[in-house]
Amino acid sequence: MRTATVTSDGDRIRWVELPGEEPARVYVHGLGATSPAYFTEVAVHPLLAGRRSLLIDMLGHGISDRPTGFDYTLESHADALAEALTSAGVTGAELIAHSMGGSVAVVLATRHPYLVSRLVLVDANLDALAPTPGAGGSRGIAAYTEREFVDGGWEEVRDRAGSHWWSTMRLAGREALHRSATHLVRGTEPTLRALLSALPIPRAYLLPEADGPLPGADALTAAGVSVVPIPDCGHNIMLDNPQAFARATAEALTS
């Protein structure tokens, strides 16, 4: 396990690192997740193995610190990751980022372009969402006030999430979960979709084939983003169909 101080208060991001050739690959998890649990199998897959790989946990999640004074905006998450990657001597990395992590990765590539050379987004959030009481994921979490969530709303979220997601969500700070979800559904200005379209690097977007066409796919394709449906999977593509994920990701990173 590696670690880096990423805030003026001494908060630390931690990651699991696999040795290999440069440039590094950086795997970034989604809301309430942790990169080692979600990405280890595919990071060592024969199609992706051999690169220096950082399976990194954002602040508030997994093995990283869970500060209650951090605001957990997408921009702050991105800047904290930038501090960690800089401390690790990473430049020009290939980012593979899932769900909320994909949103953070788009902001990271926009704000710190020297750190990112390629981007593979895995069913990432690109558009603002409406907080919705009782919904799953970030929309349901953001429907609570922070006080409501911390004082007991998290138990309702736990019950809706199920044992699989909760197994990693329970590692996250409750303030971190709520603030991250709130800022995720709020999105950015310009939008994440616009930021992604404007990035001058190779970009791919992987999504479950069963979800149907990605809204706005034609515009993303016209902007140079490769949109790749993956069969036989749900939102957690790398866990549900690791073979197809590794194949599509390897292709995206070499094309």
C-alpha positions in Angstrom: 0.0 0.0 0.0 1.2 3.5 -0.9 0.1 6.8 0.5 0.3 10.6 -0.2 -0.7 13.7 1.8 -3.2 15.6 -0.4 -4.7 18.4 1.7 -3.3 21.1 3.9 -4.8 19.4 6.9 -2.7 16.3 6.3 -5.4 14.0 4.9 -4.0 11.1 3.0 -5.0 9.2 -0.1 -3.9 5.5 -0.3 -3.6 3.1 -3.2 -2.5 -0.4 -4.1 0.2 -0.4 -6.7 1.2 -3.1 -9.1 4.7 -2.8 -10.7 5.2 -2.6 -14.4 6.1 -0.5 -17.4 5.3 3.2 -17.8 3.2 5.1 -18.5 1.1 4.2 -15.5 -2.5 3.2 -15.5 -4.7 4.6 -12.8 -7.9 2.9 -11.8 -10.6 5.1 -10.1 -13.7 3.7 -8.4 -17.2 5.0 -8.2 -19.4 6.3 -5.3 -19.2 4.1 -2.2 -16.7 1.8 -3.8 -12.9 1.1 -3.6 -10.6 0.5 -6.5 -8.7 -2.7 -5.3 -12.0 -4.5 -4.8 -13.4 -3.4 -8.2 -10.4 -3.4 -10.5 -7.8 -6.0 -9.3 -9.1 -8.8 -11.5 -9.0 -6.8 -14.7 -5.8 -5.0 -13.8 -4.0 -8.3 -13.8 -5.8 -9.7 -16.8 -3.4 -10.8 -19.6 -4.8 -8.1 -21.9 -4.0 -5.4 -19.4 -1.2 -6.7 -17.2 2.4 -5.5 -17.3 1.8 -1.8 -16.7 2.5 0.1 -13.5 -1.0 0.2 -12.1 -2.3 2.4 -9.3 -5.6 1.2 -7.8 -6.4 4.4 -6.0 -9.1 5.3 -3.4 -10.5 8.8 -3.4 -10.7 10.7 -0.2 -13.6 9.5 1.9 -13.6 6.0 0.4 -11.9 2.7 0.9 -8.5 2.8 2.5 -8.0 6.6 2.1 -8.8 9.0 4.9 -12.3 10.2 5.5 -12.0 13.9 6.6 -15.2 15.6 7.6 -13.9 19.0 6.7 -13.4 18.2 3.0 -16.1 19.4 0.7 -16.0 16.4 -1.7 -16.9 18.4 -4.9 -15.9 16.8 -8.1 -13.2 19.5 -8.5 -11.8 18.8 -5.0 -11.8 15.1 -5.6 -9.9 15.7 -8.8 -7.4 18.1 -7.2 -6.7 15.6 -4.4 -6.1 12.8 -6.9 -3.7 15.2 -8.8 -1.8 15.7 -5.5 -1.5 11.9 -5.0 -0.5 11.2 -8.6 2.1 13.9 -8.6 3.5 12.6 -5.3 3.7 9.2 -7.0 5.7 10.6 -9.9 2.9 9.9 -12.3 2.5 11.9 -15.6 0.7 11.1 -18.8 -1.3 8.3 -17.1 -4.0 6.2 -18.7 -7.1 6.6 -16.5 -9.7 3.8 -16.3 -12.5 5.2 -14.2 -16.0 3.9 -13.1 -19.2 5.8 -12.5 -18.5 8.8 -10.2 -14.8 8.1 -10.7 -15.3 8.7 -14.4 -16.8 12.1 -13.6 -13.9 13.0 -11.4 -11.5 11.7 -14.1 -13.0 14.1 -16.7 -12.5 17.0 -14.3 -8.9 15.8 -13.5 -8.0 15.6 -17.2 -9.4 19.1 -17.7 -7.8 20.7 -14.7 -4.5 18.8 -14.7 -3.9 17.8 -18.4 -0.3 16.8 -17.9 -1.4 13.9 -15.7 -3.7 12.2 -18.2 -2.9 10.8 -21.7 -5.9 8.6 -22.3 -9.3 8.2 -20.7 -11.5 5.1 -20.4 -14.8 5.9 -18.7 -16.9 3.0 -17.4 -20.6 3.9 -17.3 -19.7 7.3 -15.9 -22.1 10.1 -15.0 -22.0 12.9 -17.7 -25.2 14.8 -16.9 -26.9 16.4 -13.9 -29.6 14.3 -12.1 -32.5 15.2 -10.0 -32.3 14.0 -6.3 -35.1 11.5 -5.9 -36.2 10.1 -2.5 -36.1 6.3 -2.4 -34.0 6.0 -5.6 -30.8 4.0 -5.8 -27.4 5.4 -6.0 -26.4 9.1 -5.9 -29.9 10.4 -6.6 -31.3 8.7 -3.5 -28.4 9.8 -1.3 -28.6 13.4 -2.5 -32.4 13.5 -1.6 -31.5 13.6 2.1 -30.0 16.7 3.8 -26.6 15.9 5.2 -27.9 15.8 8.7 -30.8 13.5 7.7 -28.3 11.1 6.0 -25.8 11.1 8.9 -28.5 10.7 11.6 -30.1 7.6 10.1 -30.8 8.0 6.4 -27.7 6.0 5.6 -29.4 3.0 7.1 -32.2 3.3 4.5 -29.5 3.6 1.8 -27.8 0.6 3.1 -30.9 -1.5 2.9 -31.6 -0.3 -0.7 -28.0 -0.8 -1.8 -27.8 -4.5 -0.9 -25.0 -6.5 0.6 -22.6 -6.3 -2.4 -22.4 -2.5 -2.7 -22.7 -2.0 1.0 -19.6 -4.2 1.5 -17.5 -1.3 0.2 -19.9 1.6 0.9 -19.7 0.9 4.6 -16.0 1.8 4.4 -16.8 5.4 3.2 -17.4 8.3 5.5 -21.0 9.2 5.8 -20.3 12.9 5.2 -18.1 11.9 2.3 -20.9 9.7 0.8 -23.5 12.5 1.0 -21.4 15.3 -0.2 -19.9 13.3 -3.0 -23.4 12.2 -4.2 -24.8 15.7 -3.9 -22.1 17.2 -6.0 -22.2 14.3 -8.5 -25.9 14.8 -9.2 -25.3 18.6 -9.4 -22.6 18.1 -12.0 -20.3 20.8 -13.3 -20.4 24.0 -15.3 -19.6 23.5 -18.2 -21.2 20.1 -18.1 -19.2 17.0 -17.8 -20.4 16.0 -21.2 -19.0 19.3 -22.7 -15.7 18.9 -20.8 -15.3 15.3 -22.1 -16.1 16.4 -25.7 -13.4 19.1 -25.5 -10.6 17.0 -24.2 -7.8 16.6 -26.8 -6.8 13.0 -25.8 -8.0 9.6 -26.8 -11.3 8.8 -25.0 -13.6 5.9 -24.7 -16.9 5.4 -23.0 -17.9 1.8 -22.0 -21.6 1.1 -21.1 -23.8 -1.9 -20.6 -25.3 -3.0 -23.9 -28.6 -3.8 -22.1 -29.0 -0.1 -21.2 -29.6 0.7 -24.9 -28.1 3.6 -26.8 -26.2 6.1 -24.8 -28.0 9.5 -24.8 -26.1 11.9 -26.9 -23.8 9.2 -28.3 -23.7 10.7 -31.8 -22.4 14.0 -30.5 -19.8 12.3 -28.4 -18.7 10.2 -31.4 -18.4 13.3 -33.5 -16.2 14.8 -30.8 -13.9 11.7 -31.0 -15.2 9.7 -28.1 -15.4 6.0 -28.8 -18.7 4.7 -27.4 -18.5 0.9 -26.7 -21.5 -1.2 -25.6 -20.4 -4.2 -23.5 -22.7 -7.3 -23.4 -23.8 -9.4 -20.5 -23.2 -6.9 -17.7 -24.8 -4.3 -15.5 -23.3 -1.0 -14.2 -20.3 -2.8 -12.7 -19.0 -3.9 -16.0 -15.5 -4.9 -14.8 -17.1 -7.3 -12.3 -19.9 -8.6 -14.4 -18.0 -9.4 -17.5 -14.2 -9.0 -16.9 -13.2 -10.7 -20.1 -15.2 -8.3 -22.3 -14.2 -5.3 -20.1 -10.5 -6.2 -20.5 -10.8 -6.7 -24.2 -12.6 -3.4 -24.8 -10.3 -1.5 -22.4 -7.2 -2.9 -24.1 -8.5 -1.9 -27.5 -9.3 1.6 -26.2 -5.9 2.1 -24.8 -4.1 1.0 -28.0 -6.2 2.6 -30.7 
